[in-house]
Amino acid sequence: MAARTDVTENQVEALKRDNEAQAAELINMAEELSNMTARTDVTENQVEALKRDNEVKQVAFSTSLLASGSGTIGPFNTYTPLVFRYIVANIGNAYNPNTGLFTAPVRGAYHFEFYIGAHGHASHASVAVLVKNGEHIFIAYQHQPSHYGSSANGATLLLEVGDVVFLRLWWNARIFDNENHHSTFSGNLLFTM
């Protein structure tokens, strides 16, 4: 009987050692799994960041002054922001058709073009100014006493995230648009920096 008890005690000790070894192995496997999960989370975050970066790199808009109909805006006795309401494209939604403001979503080089026109008038020119963060950048100007006239300009600007670009009607000036979309404002991201 004592011999059987010694054998059983030896078997119990062997099972305890096996159990401890398996417990240590499970702890190691749990740590490896935790590390793999952490690496997977980091990789998923990197993939999401790359997706966001790729989306931000797609920024372009093209607009016309009037959403419908025909009309002349101005003259006013002060500078007036122009709100281009007819949206041909607004990729990236950086142009706000309610305010007329383009807000840079990413630091980069952007190109803007604007075309303006109006029927001739002896006292009122057709003038629009490209404005960046309140600073006058470029102007498009035309003045003739009769017939229709137009002017255009454009600029490539380095913008920081949150910089604002818009067109401003010059004081005592006019701008015309109709269903043919004569007066337009467009811009696009050339590349990020």
N, CA and C atoms as an extended XYZ file, in Angstrom:
579
Properties=species:S:1:pos:R:3:atomname:S:1:resname:S:1:resid:I:1 pbc="F F F"
N         0.797       -1.170        0.000 N   MET     1
C         0.000        0.000        0.000 CA  MET     1
C         0.860        1.262        0.000 C   MET     1
N         1.944        1.232        0.758 N   ALA     2
C         2.850        2.369        0.815 CA  ALA     2
C         3.471        2.606       -0.545 C   ALA     2
N         3.745        1.518       -1.276 N   ALA     3
C         4.340        1.664       -2.597 CA  ALA     3
C         3.349        2.328       -3.541 C   ALA     3
N         2.077        1.943       -3.432 N   ARG     4
C         1.070        2.556       -4.280 CA  ARG     4
C         0.882        4.030       -3.952 C   ARG     4
N         0.971        4.378       -2.677 N   THR     5
C         0.850        5.762       -2.258 CA  THR     5
C         2.019        6.563       -2.796 C   THR     5
N         3.251        5.989       -2.761 N   ASP     6
C         4.420        6.690       -3.318 CA  ASP     6
C         4.248        6.914       -4.820 C   ASP     6
N         3.721        5.901       -5.522 N   VAL     7
C         3.515        6.024       -6.967 CA  VAL     7
C         2.471        7.102       -7.237 C   VAL     7
N         1.378        7.099       -6.458 N   THR     8
C         0.331        8.097       -6.642 CA  THR     8
C         0.865        9.485       -6.329 C   THR     8
N         1.654        9.622       -5.251 N   GLU     9
C         2.238       10.930       -4.927 CA  GLU     9
C         3.178       11.386       -6.030 C   GLU     9
N         3.958       10.464       -6.593 N   ASN    10
C         4.857       10.805       -7.709 CA  ASN    10
C         4.046       11.250       -8.927 C   ASN    10
N         2.960       10.563       -9.193 N   GLN    11
C         2.111       10.929      -10.324 CA  GLN    11
C         1.479       12.306      -10.091 C   GLN    11
N         1.043       12.554       -8.852 N   VAL    12
C         0.455       13.854       -8.518 CA  VAL    12
C         1.494       14.946       -8.697 C   VAL    12
N         2.728       14.711       -8.230 N   GLU    13
C         3.802       15.700       -8.387 CA  GLU    13
C         4.107       15.935       -9.866 C   GLU    13
N         4.132       14.863      -10.646 N   ALA    14
C         4.379       14.992      -12.085 CA  ALA    14
C         3.254       15.795      -12.743 C   ALA    14
N         2.019       15.523      -12.356 N   LEU    15
C         0.879       16.270      -12.900 CA  LEU    15
C         0.942       17.745      -12.487 C   LEU    15
N         1.379       18.016      -11.233 N   LYS    16
C         1.527       19.409      -10.794 CA  LYS    16
C         2.571       20.122      -11.639 C   LYS    16
N         3.718       19.434      -11.889 N   ARG    17
C         4.775       20.045      -12.712 CA  ARG    17
C         4.264       20.296      -14.137 C   ARG    17
N         3.554       19.321      -14.695 N   ASP    18
C         2.986       19.495      -16.037 CA  ASP    18
C         1.992       20.665      -16.059 C   ASP    18
N         1.161       20.718      -15.010 N   ASN    19
C         0.174       21.783      -14.903 CA  ASN    19
C         0.855       23.150      -14.809 C   ASN    19
N         1.923       23.262      -14.006 N   GLU    20
C         2.657       24.522      -13.877 CA  GLU    20
C         3.316       24.902      -15.202 C   GLU    20
N         3.865       23.896      -15.900 N   ALA    21
C         4.495       24.160      -17.200 CA  ALA    21
C         3.444       24.655      -18.200 C   ALA    21
N         2.275       24.000      -18.203 N   GLN    22
C         1.214       24.409      -19.109 CA  GLN    22
C         0.688       25.799      -18.738 C   GLN    22
N         0.598       26.098      -17.457 N   ALA    23
C         0.153       27.425      -17.016 CA  ALA    23
C         1.145       28.493      -17.485 C   ALA    23
N         2.450       28.206      -17.349 N   ALA    24
C         3.463       29.156      -17.812 CA  ALA    24
C         3.375       29.343      -19.320 C   ALA    24
N         3.143       28.256      -20.032 N   GLU    25
C         3.016       28.323      -21.485 CA  GLU    25
C         1.778       29.130      -21.870 C   GLU    25
N         0.661       28.948      -21.161 N   LEU    26
C        -0.551       29.730      -21.421 CA  LEU    26
C        -0.320       31.216      -21.165 C   LEU    26
N         0.429       31.536      -20.096 N   ILE    27
C         0.748       32.942      -19.803 CA  ILE    27
C         1.565       33.529      -20.954 C   ILE    27
N         2.564       32.782      -21.448 N   ASN    28
C         3.379       33.246      -22.581 CA  ASN    28
C         2.511       33.446      -23.822 C   ASN    28
N         1.609       32.479      -24.076 N   MET    29
C         0.734       32.594      -25.241 CA  MET    29
C        -0.197       33.796      -25.104 C   MET    29
N        -0.700       34.062      -23.895 N   ALA    30
C        -1.572       35.213      -23.668 CA  ALA    30
C        -0.813       36.513      -23.909 C   ALA    30
N         0.448       36.587      -23.467 N   GLU    31
C         1.269       37.780      -23.709 CA  GLU    31
C         1.512       37.970      -25.200 C   GLU    31
N         1.822       36.864      -25.914 N   GLU    32
C         2.023       36.955      -27.365 CA  GLU    32
C         0.752       37.438      -28.053 C   GLU    32
N        -0.397       36.890      -27.640 N   LEU    33
C        -1.661       37.299      -28.214 CA  LEU    33
C        -1.927       38.784      -27.947 C   LEU    33
N        -1.631       39.226      -26.733 N   SER    34
C        -1.799       40.633      -26.389 CA  SER    34
C        -0.898       41.515      -27.263 C   SER    34
N         0.355       41.095      -27.454 N   ASN    35
C         1.283       41.851      -28.313 CA  ASN    35
C         0.791       41.875      -29.754 C   ASN    35
N         0.298       40.733      -30.235 N   MET    36
C        -0.214       40.676      -31.607 CA  MET    36
C        -1.428       41.578      -31.766 C   MET    36
N        -2.310       41.594      -30.756 N   THR    37
C        -3.491       42.459      -30.796 CA  THR    37
C        -3.064       43.928      -30.821 C   THR    37
N        -2.079       44.279      -30.026 N   ALA    38
C        -1.585       45.660      -30.004 CA  ALA    38
C        -1.003       46.033      -31.365 C   ALA    38
N        -0.217       45.120      -31.970 N   ARG    39
C         0.356       45.399      -33.293 CA  ARG    39
C        -0.741       45.520      -34.339 C   ARG    39
N        -1.779       44.688      -34.220 N   THR    40
C        -2.901       44.758      -35.143 CA  THR    40
C        -3.620       46.090      -35.000 C   THR    40
N        -3.828       46.542      -33.771 N   ASP    41
C        -4.467       47.839      -33.542 CA  ASP    41
C        -3.656       48.965      -34.163 C   ASP    41
N        -2.328       48.916      -33.986 N   VAL    42
C        -1.451       49.939      -34.570 CA  VAL    42
C        -1.562       49.903      -36.089 C   VAL    42
N        -1.542       48.702      -36.659 N   THR    43
C        -1.646       48.569      -38.112 CA  THR    43
C        -2.989       49.093      -38.610 C   THR    43
N        -4.072       48.770      -37.915 N   GLU    44
C        -5.389       49.275      -38.305 CA  GLU    44
C        -5.428       50.796      -38.226 C   GLU    44
N        -4.837       51.375      -37.197 N   ASN    45
C        -4.790       52.840      -37.074 CA  ASN    45
C        -3.985       53.447      -38.210 C   ASN    45
N        -2.882       52.796      -38.591 N   GLN    46
C        -2.076       53.302      -39.699 CA  GLN    46
C        -2.855       53.238      -41.005 C   GLN    46
N        -3.588       52.155      -41.221 N   VAL    47
C        -4.401       52.026      -42.430 CA  VAL    47
C        -5.469       53.111      -42.458 C   VAL    47
N        -6.141       53.355      -41.337 N   GLU    48
C        -7.161       54.412      -41.272 CA  GLU    48
C        -6.545       55.787      -41.541 C   GLU    48
N        -5.353       56.030      -40.995 N   ALA    49
C        -4.681       57.317      -41.232 CA  ALA    49
C        -4.341       57.479      -42.711 C   ALA    49
N        -3.875       56.411      -43.340 N   LEU    50
C        -3.570       56.465      -44.777 CA  LEU    50
C        -4.838       56.721      -45.591 C   LEU    50
N        -5.947       56.096      -45.199 N   LYS    51
C        -7.214       56.339      -45.897 CA  LYS    51
C        -7.614       57.802      -45.766 C   LYS    51
N        -7.505       58.357      -44.545 N   ARG    52
C        -7.859       59.773      -44.337 CA  ARG    52
C        -6.945       60.672      -45.165 C   ARG    52
N        -5.642       60.381      -45.165 N   ASP    53
C        -4.709       61.186      -45.950 CA  ASP    53
C        -5.078       61.148      -47.426 C   ASP    53
N        -5.442       59.968      -47.913 N   ASN    54
C        -5.798       59.827      -49.321 CA  ASN    54
C        -7.069       60.606      -49.630 C   ASN    54
N        -8.046       60.591      -48.718 N   GLU    55
C        -9.268       61.355      -48.931 CA  GLU    55
C        -8.987       62.847      -48.957 C   GLU    55
N        -8.142       63.317      -48.054 N   VAL    56
C        -7.828       64.741      -47.975 CA  VAL    56
C        -7.083       65.197      -49.226 C   VAL    56
N        -6.343       64.301      -49.852 N   LYS    57
C        -5.588       64.678      -51.041 CA  LYS    57
C        -6.475       64.895      -52.249 C   LYS    57
N        -7.758       64.612      -52.114 N   GLN    58
C        -8.689       64.789      -53.218 CA  GLN    58
C        -9.567       65.994      -52.920 C   GLN    58
N        -9.094       67.168      -53.328 N   VAL    59
C        -9.804       68.415      -53.059 CA  VAL    59
C        -9.899       69.205      -54.364 C   VAL    59
N       -11.125       69.476      -54.800 N   ALA    60
C       -11.345       70.285      -55.999 CA  ALA    60
C       -12.779       70.797      -55.976 C   ALA    60
N       -12.961       72.019      -56.456 N   PHE    61
C       -14.318       72.562      -56.567 CA  PHE    61
C       -14.412       73.439      -57.805 C   PHE    61
N       -15.611       73.511      -58.336 N   SER    62
C       -15.888       74.376      -59.469 CA  SER    62
C       -17.311       74.889      -59.303 C   SER    62
N       -17.476       76.228      -59.351 N   THR    63
C       -18.761       76.840      -59.045 CA  THR    63
C       -19.069       77.970      -60.029 C   THR    63
N       -20.329       78.331      -60.054 N   SER    64
C       -20.789       79.494      -60.810 CA  SER    64
C       -21.611       80.364      -59.870 C   SER    64
N       -21.695       81.641      -60.171 N   LEU    65
C       -22.279       82.593      -59.233 CA  LEU    65
C       -23.747       82.307      -58.893 C   LEU    65
N       -24.587       82.157      -59.898 N   LEU    66
C       -26.022       81.989      -59.645 CA  LEU    66
C       -26.437       80.525      -59.792 C   LEU    66
N       -27.274       80.056      -58.873 N   ALA    67
C       -27.769       78.681      -58.941 CA  ALA    67
C       -28.775       78.520      -60.077 C   ALA    67
N       -29.507       79.585      -60.381 N   SER    68
C       -30.461       79.548      -61.488 CA  SER    68
C       -30.797       80.981      -61.886 C   SER    68
N       -31.383       81.099      -63.052 N   GLY    69
C       -31.820       82.413      -63.512 CA  GLY    69
C       -30.693       83.269      -64.048 C   GLY    69
N       -30.967       84.563      -64.081 N   SER    70
C       -30.057       85.536      -64.656 CA  SER    70
C       -30.061       86.766      -63.765 C   SER    70
N       -28.891       87.389      -63.570 N   GLY    71
C       -28.896       88.592      -62.762 CA  GLY    71
C       -27.535       89.214      -62.576 C   GLY    71
N       -27.581       90.447      -62.127 N   THR    72
C       -26.386       91.212      -61.815 CA  THR    72
C       -26.345       91.448      -60.316 C   THR    72
N       -25.182       91.236      -59.730 N   ILE    73
C       -24.979       91.513      -58.306 CA  ILE    73
C       -24.147       92.782      -58.199 C   ILE    73
N       -24.570       93.706      -57.360 N   GLY    74
C       -23.888       94.972      -57.188 CA  GLY    74
C       -24.511       96.022      -58.078 C   GLY    74
N       -24.060       97.265      -57.970 N   PRO    75
C       -22.943       97.705      -57.138 CA  PRO    75
C       -23.353       97.942      -55.678 C   PRO    75
N       -22.356       97.811      -54.794 N   PHE    76
C       -22.506       98.102      -53.374 CA  PHE    76
C       -21.463       99.147      -52.997 C   PHE    76
N       -21.672       99.863      -51.917 N   ASN    77
C       -20.728      100.906      -51.521 CA  ASN    77
C       -19.611      100.362      -50.631 C   ASN    77
N       -19.473       99.045      -50.555 N   THR    78
C       -18.422       98.416      -49.763 CA  THR    78
C       -17.995       97.111      -50.444 C   THR    78
N       -16.846       96.579      -50.060 N   TYR    79
C       -16.436       95.265      -50.553 CA  TYR    79
C       -17.445       94.227      -50.073 C   TYR    79
N       -17.804       93.297      -50.939 N   THR    80
C       -18.834       92.317      -50.605 CA  THR    80
C       -18.363       90.911      -50.975 C   THR    80
N       -18.366       89.976      -50.029 N   PRO    81
C       -17.994       88.592      -50.366 CA  PRO    81
C       -18.975       88.014      -51.386 C   PRO    81
N       -18.445       87.306      -52.356 N   LEU    82
C       -19.278       86.657      -53.366 CA  LEU    82
C       -19.527       85.207      -52.955 C   LEU    82
N       -20.777       84.798      -53.040 N   VAL    83
C       -21.144       83.418      -52.711 CA  VAL    83
C       -21.565       82.741      -54.012 C   VAL    83
N       -20.763       81.811      -54.472 N   PHE    84
C       -21.021       81.076      -55.706 CA  PHE    84
C       -21.910       79.881      -55.360 C   PHE    84
N       -23.138       79.899      -55.859 N   ARG    85
C       -24.153       78.939      -55.410 CA  ARG    85
C       -24.338       77.734      -56.324 C   ARG    85
N       -23.974       77.846      -57.589 N   TYR    86
C       -24.136       76.705      -58.500 CA  TYR    86
C       -22.876       75.846      -58.400 C   TYR    86
N       -23.030       74.635      -57.912 N   ILE    87
C       -21.890       73.745      -57.664 CA  ILE    87
C       -21.790       72.722      -58.793 C   ILE    87
N       -20.708       72.777      -59.542 N   VAL    88
C       -20.437       71.774      -60.568 CA  VAL    88
C       -19.753       70.583      -59.911 C   VAL    88
N       -18.792       70.868      -59.044 N   ALA    89
C       -18.073       69.819      -58.298 CA  ALA    89
C       -17.609       70.414      -56.976 C   ALA    89
N       -17.612       69.574      -55.951 N   ASN    90
C       -17.106       70.000      -54.644 CA  ASN    90
C       -16.488       68.769      -53.967 C   ASN    90
N       -15.430       68.265      -54.563 N   ILE    91
C       -14.765       67.057      -54.081 CA  ILE    91
C       -13.992       67.404      -52.815 C   ILE    91
N       -14.292       66.712      -51.748 N   GLY    92
C       -13.674       66.996      -50.466 CA  GLY    92
C       -14.463       67.977      -49.618 C   GLY    92
N       -15.507       68.596      -50.208 N   ASN    93
C       -16.401       69.535      -49.501 CA  ASN    93
C       -15.659       70.657      -48.783 C   ASN    93
N       -14.593       71.156      -49.363 N   ALA    94
C       -13.848       72.253      -48.754 CA  ALA    94
C       -14.455       73.619      -49.101 C   ALA    94
N       -15.279       73.676      -50.158 N   TYR    95
C       -15.969       74.913      -50.516 CA  TYR    95
C       -17.353       74.891      -49.879 C   TYR    95
N       -17.722       76.003      -49.220 N   ASN    96
C       -19.022       76.107      -48.577 CA  ASN    96
C       -19.929       76.986      -49.444 C   ASN    96
N       -20.950       76.397      -50.084 N   PRO    97
C       -21.824       77.182      -50.967 CA  PRO    97
C       -22.771       78.116      -50.221 C   PRO    97
N       -22.812       78.037      -48.903 N   ASN    98
C       -23.639       78.958      -48.116 CA  ASN    98
C       -22.889       80.231      -47.747 C   ASN    98
N       -21.559       80.139      -47.652 N   THR    99
C       -20.760       81.302      -47.255 CA  THR    99
C       -19.847       81.798      -48.373 C   THR    99
N       -19.565       80.943      -49.360 N   GLY   100
C       -18.621       81.300      -50.423 CA  GLY   100
C       -17.173       81.106      -50.022 C   GLY   100
N       -16.933       80.496      -48.871 N   LEU   101
C       -15.567       80.326      -48.364 CA  LEU   101
C       -15.008       78.952      -48.694 C   LEU   101
N       -13.764       78.935      -49.158 N   PHE   102
C       -13.011       77.699      -49.313 CA  PHE   102
C       -12.078       77.618      -48.111 C   PHE   102
N       -12.115       76.497      -47.385 N   THR   103
C       -11.266       76.303      -46.215 CA  THR   103
C       -10.339       75.118      -46.481 C   THR   103
N        -9.030       75.366      -46.430 N   ALA   104
C        -8.049       74.322      -46.741 CA  ALA   104
C        -8.098       73.204      -45.700 C   ALA   104
N        -8.338       71.960      -46.140 N   PRO   105
C        -8.379       70.847      -45.195 CA  PRO   105
C        -7.002       70.267      -44.884 C   PRO   105
N        -5.994       70.622      -45.686 N   VAL   106
C        -4.657       70.065      -45.524 CA  VAL   106
C        -3.646       71.098      -46.021 C   VAL   106
N        -2.442       71.074      -45.454 N   ARG   107
C        -1.390       71.983      -45.917 CA  ARG   107
C        -0.956       71.556      -47.310 C   ARG   107
N        -0.891       72.524      -48.233 N   GLY   108
C        -0.481       72.171      -49.585 CA  GLY   108
C        -0.530       73.353      -50.528 C   GLY   108
N        -0.181       73.070      -51.777 N   ALA   109
C        -0.253       74.061      -52.852 CA  ALA   109
C        -1.602       73.898      -53.548 C   ALA   109
N        -2.339       74.981      -53.626 N   TYR   110
C        -3.669       74.991      -54.233 CA  TYR   110
C        -3.657       75.974      -55.402 C   TYR   110
N        -4.425       75.657      -56.442 N   HIS   111
C        -4.561       76.574      -57.568 CA  HIS   111
C        -6.015       77.035      -57.655 C   HIS   111
N        -6.204       78.348      -57.820 N   PHE   112
C        -7.528       78.950      -57.930 CA  PHE   112
C        -7.616       79.731      -59.235 C   PHE   112
N        -8.794       79.701      -59.870 N   GLU   113
C        -9.073       80.490      -61.066 CA  GLU   113
C       -10.445       81.127      -60.907 C   GLU   113
N       -10.577       82.344      -61.430 N   PHE   114
C       -11.887       82.989      -61.390 CA  PHE   114
C       -12.089       83.803      -62.647 C   PHE   114
N       -13.324       83.752      -63.140 N   TYR   115
C       -13.741       84.449      -64.353 CA  TYR   115
C       -14.952       85.288      -63.986 C   TYR   115
N       -14.919       86.555      -64.393 N   ILE   116
C       -16.028       87.459      -64.069 CA  ILE   116
C       -16.448       88.200      -65.319 C   ILE   116
N       -17.685       88.653      -65.311 N   GLY   117
C       -18.159       89.435      -66.446 CA  GLY   117
C       -19.378       90.235      -66.070 C   GLY   117
N       -19.670       91.217      -66.917 N   ALA   118
C       -20.869       92.023      -66.742 CA  ALA   118
C       -21.128       92.797      -68.025 C   ALA   118
N       -22.366       93.219      -68.190 N   HIS   119
C       -22.698       94.086      -69.314 CA  HIS   119
C       -22.125       95.467      -69.023 C   HIS   119
N       -21.630       96.109      -70.060 N   GLY   120
C       -20.978       97.400      -69.897 CA  GLY   120
C       -21.857       98.441      -69.215 C   GLY   120
N       -21.185       99.296      -68.458 N   HIS   121
C       -21.878      100.379      -67.756 CA  HIS   121
C       -20.888      101.528      -67.610 C   HIS   121
N       -21.348      102.747      -67.831 N   ALA   122
C       -20.452      103.905      -67.796 CA  ALA   122
C       -19.823      104.125      -66.420 C   ALA   122
N       -20.547      103.803      -65.348 N   SER   123
C       -20.064      104.122      -64.004 CA  SER   123
C       -19.566      102.925      -63.202 C   SER   123
N       -19.847      101.707      -63.645 N   HIS   124
C       -19.536      100.544      -62.819 CA  HIS   124
C       -18.740       99.496      -63.591 C   HIS   124
N       -17.571       99.190      -63.092 N   ALA   125
C       -16.731       98.140      -63.675 CA  ALA   125
C       -17.172       96.784      -63.137 C   ALA   125
N       -16.581       95.742      -63.679 N   SER   126
C       -16.768       94.385      -63.147 CA  SER   126
C       -15.430       94.002      -62.524 C   SER   126
N       -15.413       93.843      -61.176 N   VAL   127
C       -14.149       93.643      -60.464 CA  VAL   127
C       -14.353       92.629      -59.340 C   VAL   127
N       -13.457       91.647      -59.293 N   ALA   128
C       -13.462       90.693      -58.176 CA  ALA   128
C       -12.031       90.501      -57.702 C   ALA   128
N       -11.883       90.273      -56.397 N   VAL   129
C       -10.576       90.129      -55.772 CA  VAL   129
C       -10.482       88.739      -55.132 C   VAL   129
N        -9.383       88.049      -55.382 N   LEU   130
C        -9.102       86.794      -54.692 CA  LEU   130
C        -8.499       87.144      -53.331 C   LEU   130
N        -9.107       86.616      -52.263 N   VAL   131
C        -8.715       86.963      -50.899 CA  VAL   131
C        -8.275       85.696      -50.156 C   VAL   131
N        -7.140       85.788      -49.469 N   LYS   132
C        -6.651       84.695      -48.623 CA  LYS   132
C        -6.526       85.232      -47.199 C   LYS   132
N        -7.282       84.671      -46.276 N   ASN   133
C        -7.240       85.083      -44.862 CA  ASN   133
C        -7.345       86.596      -44.707 C   ASN   133
N        -8.225       87.216      -45.488 N   GLY   134
C        -8.436       88.653      -45.399 CA  GLY   134
C        -7.469       89.491      -46.211 C   GLY   134
N        -6.452       88.870      -46.817 N   GLU   135
C        -5.442       89.599      -47.599 CA  GLU   135
C        -5.785       89.567      -49.083 C   GLU   135
N        -5.792       90.733      -49.707 N   HIS   136
C        -6.015       90.882      -51.142 CA  HIS   136
C        -4.846       90.225      -51.880 C   HIS   136
N        -5.130       89.209      -52.715 N   ILE   137
C        -4.073       88.501      -53.451 CA  ILE   137
C        -4.005       88.990      -54.895 C   ILE   137
N        -5.041       88.699      -55.690 N   PHE   138
C        -5.073       89.098      -57.104 CA  PHE   138
C        -6.446       89.672      -57.420 C   PHE   138
N        -6.502       90.450      -58.503 N   ILE   139
C        -7.743       91.092      -58.918 CA  ILE   139
C        -8.014       90.757      -60.382 C   ILE   139
N        -9.289       90.657      -60.727 N   ALA   140
C        -9.726       90.586      -62.129 CA  ALA   140
C       -10.599       91.817      -62.347 C   ALA   140
N       -10.280       92.585      -63.390 N   TYR   141
C       -10.937       93.879      -63.598 CA  TYR   141
C       -11.246       94.054      -65.077 C   TYR   141
N       -12.437       94.566      -65.349 N   GLN   142
C       -12.768       94.999      -66.705 CA  GLN   142
C       -13.808       96.109      -66.601 C   GLN   142
N       -13.649       97.102      -67.465 N   HIS   143
C       -14.602       98.207      -67.480 CA  HIS   143
C       -14.745       98.709      -68.898 C   HIS   143
N       -15.982       98.747      -69.343 N   GLN   144
C       -16.294       99.325      -70.646 CA  GLN   144
C       -17.695       99.901      -70.575 C   GLN   144
N       -17.967      100.951      -71.302 N   PRO   145
C       -19.259      101.624      -71.175 CA  PRO   145
C       -20.434      100.859      -71.809 C   PRO   145
N       -20.159       99.922      -72.718 N   SER   146
C       -21.252       99.181      -73.358 CA  SER   146
C       -20.787       97.787      -73.726 C   SER   146
N       -21.724       96.948      -74.092 N   HIS   147
C       -21.487       95.551      -74.483 CA  HIS   147
C       -20.993       94.725      -73.281 C   HIS   147
N       -20.899       93.445      -73.513 N   TYR   148
C       -20.492       92.537      -72.436 CA  TYR   148
C       -18.966       92.447      -72.399 C   TYR   148
N       -18.401       92.456      -71.205 N   GLY   149
C       -16.952       92.312      -71.048 CA  GLY   149
C       -16.651       91.317      -69.941 C   GLY   149
N       -15.485       90.698      -70.039 N   SER   150
C       -15.109       89.727      -69.003 CA  SER   150
C       -13.624       89.836      -68.697 C   SER   150
N       -13.258       89.273      -67.566 N   SER   151
C       -11.870       89.276      -67.121 CA  SER   151
C       -11.640       88.006      -66.322 C   SER   151
N       -10.380       87.617      -66.195 N   ALA   152
C       -10.057       86.397      -65.443 CA  ALA   152
C        -8.707       86.560      -64.768 C   ALA   152
N        -8.474       85.715      -63.772 N   ASN   153
C        -7.185       85.675      -63.112 CA  ASN   153
C        -7.083       84.356      -62.366 C   ASN   153
N        -5.918       84.069      -61.870 N   GLY   154
C        -5.705       82.839      -61.119 CA  GLY   154
C        -4.435       82.941      -60.309 C   GLY   154
N        -4.297       82.045      -59.357 N   ALA   155
C        -3.107       82.055      -58.506 CA  ALA   155
C        -2.910       80.672      -57.898 C   ALA   155
N        -1.652       80.345      -57.664 N   THR   156
C        -1.298       79.160      -56.898 CA  THR   156
C        -0.826       79.646      -55.537 C   THR   156
N        -1.441       79.111      -54.475 N   LEU   157
C        -1.163       79.576      -53.123 CA  LEU   157
C        -0.743       78.416      -52.232 C   LEU   157
N         0.200       78.674      -51.348 N   LEU   158
C         0.541       77.719      -50.297 CA  LEU   158
C        -0.403       77.996      -49.139 C   LEU   158
N        -1.235       77.000      -48.804 N   LEU   159
C        -2.212       77.168      -47.730 CA  LEU   159
C        -1.910       76.219      -46.584 C   LEU   159
N        -2.143       76.715      -45.385 N   GLU   160
C        -2.064       75.893      -44.178 CA  GLU   160
C        -3.465       75.367      -43.876 C   GLU   160
N        -3.561       74.344      -43.059 N   VAL   161
C        -4.861       73.823      -42.659 CA  VAL   161
C        -5.666       74.959      -42.019 C   VAL   161
N        -6.896       75.156      -42.506 N   GLY   162
C        -7.769       76.185      -41.950 CA  GLY   162
C        -7.681       77.529      -42.644 C   GLY   162
N        -6.717       77.728      -43.553 N   ASP   163
C        -6.668       78.980      -44.307 CA  ASP   163
C        -7.943       79.116      -45.135 C   ASP   163
N        -8.406       80.363      -45.294 N   VAL   164
C        -9.665       80.628      -45.986 CA  VAL   164
C        -9.400       81.469      -47.233 C   VAL   164
N       -10.002       81.036      -48.352 N   VAL   165
C        -9.879       81.740      -49.632 CA  VAL   165
C       -11.294       81.985      -50.158 C   VAL   165
N       -11.518       83.205      -50.683 N   PHE   166
C       -12.819       83.520      -51.269 CA  PHE   166
C       -12.658       84.667      -52.253 C   PHE   166
N       -13.731       84.970      -52.978 N   LEU   167
C       -13.752       86.114      -53.883 CA  LEU   167
C       -14.597       87.218      -53.272 C   LEU   167
N       -14.132       88.425      -53.493 N   ARG   168
C       -14.802       89.613      -52.962 CA  ARG   168
C       -15.116       90.548      -54.131 C   ARG   168
N       -16.362       91.011      -54.186 N   LEU   169
C       -16.753       92.010      -55.178 CA  LEU   169
C       -16.208       93.361      -54.735 C   LEU   169
N       -15.541       94.062      -55.640 N   TRP   170
C       -14.981       95.389      -55.357 CA  TRP   170
C       -16.132       96.367      -55.120 C   TRP   170
N       -15.891       97.371      -54.307 N   TRP   171
C       -16.931       98.365      -54.045 CA  TRP   171
C       -17.282       99.093      -55.345 C   TRP   171
N       -18.552       99.420      -55.484 N   ASN   172
C       -19.094      100.113      -56.654 CA  ASN   172
C       -18.918       99.319      -57.953 C   ASN   172
N       -18.757       97.988      -57.845 N   ALA   173
C       -18.583       97.136      -59.020 CA  ALA   173
C       -19.780       96.199      -59.166 C   ALA   173
N       -19.852       95.554      -60.331 N   ARG   174
C       -20.949       94.642      -60.644 CA  ARG   174
C       -20.388       93.336      -61.203 C   ARG   174
N       -21.189       92.293      -61.071 N   ILE   175
C       -20.841       91.013      -61.675 CA  ILE   175
C       -22.134       90.365      -62.155 C   ILE   175
N       -22.076       89.727      -63.306 N   PHE   176
C       -23.261       89.156      -63.948 CA  PHE   176
C       -23.098       87.648      -64.084 C   PHE   176
N       -24.234       86.947      -64.010 N   ASP   177
C       -24.226       85.513      -64.319 CA  ASP   177
C       -25.617       85.115      -64.791 C   ASP   177
N       -25.668       84.006      -65.530 N   ASN   178
C       -26.947       83.435      -65.952 CA  ASN   178
C       -26.763       81.937      -66.148 C   ASN   178
N       -27.710       81.314      -66.834 N   GLU   179
C       -27.653       79.862      -67.030 CA  GLU   179
C       -26.451       79.412      -67.864 C   GLU   179
N       -25.746       80.333      -68.482 N   ASN   180
C       -24.522       79.994      -69.226 CA  ASN   180
C       -23.274       80.008      -68.336 C   ASN   180
N       -23.434       80.429      -67.101 N   HIS   181
C       -22.369       80.382      -66.086 CA  HIS   181
C       -21.111       81.143      -66.525 C   HIS   181
N       -21.268       82.440      -66.727 N   HIS   182
C       -20.164       83.310      -67.133 CA  HIS   182
C       -19.173       83.578      -65.996 C   HIS   182
N       -19.687       83.738      -64.785 N   SER   183
C       -18.847       84.111      -63.637 CA  SER   183
C       -18.618       82.879      -62.767 C   SER   183
N       -17.360       82.433      -62.725 N   THR   184
C       -17.047       81.163      -62.059 CA  THR   184
C       -15.872       81.312      -61.103 C   THR   184
N       -15.801       80.378      -60.174 N   PHE   185
C       -14.722       80.313      -59.186 CA  PHE   185
C       -14.396       78.837      -58.995 C   PHE   185
N       -13.128       78.484      -59.210 N   SER   186
C       -12.698       77.082      -59.109 CA  SER   186
C       -11.377       76.997      -58.386 C   SER   186
N       -11.133       75.841      -57.784 N   GLY   187
C        -9.853       75.620      -57.119 CA  GLY   187
C        -9.607       74.137      -56.902 C   GLY   187
N        -8.334       73.796      -56.759 N   ASN   188
C        -7.997       72.409      -56.477 CA  ASN   188
C        -6.641       72.309      -55.780 C   ASN   188
N        -6.516       71.238      -55.028 N   LEU   189
C        -5.250       70.917      -54.373 CA  LEU   189
C        -4.313       70.336      -55.414 C   LEU   189
N        -3.136       70.948      -55.581 N   LEU   190
C        -2.140       70.411      -56.516 CA  LEU   190
C        -1.356       69.283      -55.861 C   LEU   190
N        -0.855       69.549      -54.646 N   PHE   191
C        -0.134       68.533      -53.885 CA  PHE   191
C        -0.021       68.978      -52.438 C   PHE   191
N         0.097       67.996      -51.533 N   THR   192
C         0.264       68.307      -50.115 CA  THR   192
C         1.722       68.608      -49.830 C   THR   192
N         1.948       69.276      -48.716 N   MET   193
C         3.317       69.623      -48.337 CA  MET   193
C         3.498       69.362      -46.838 C   MET   193
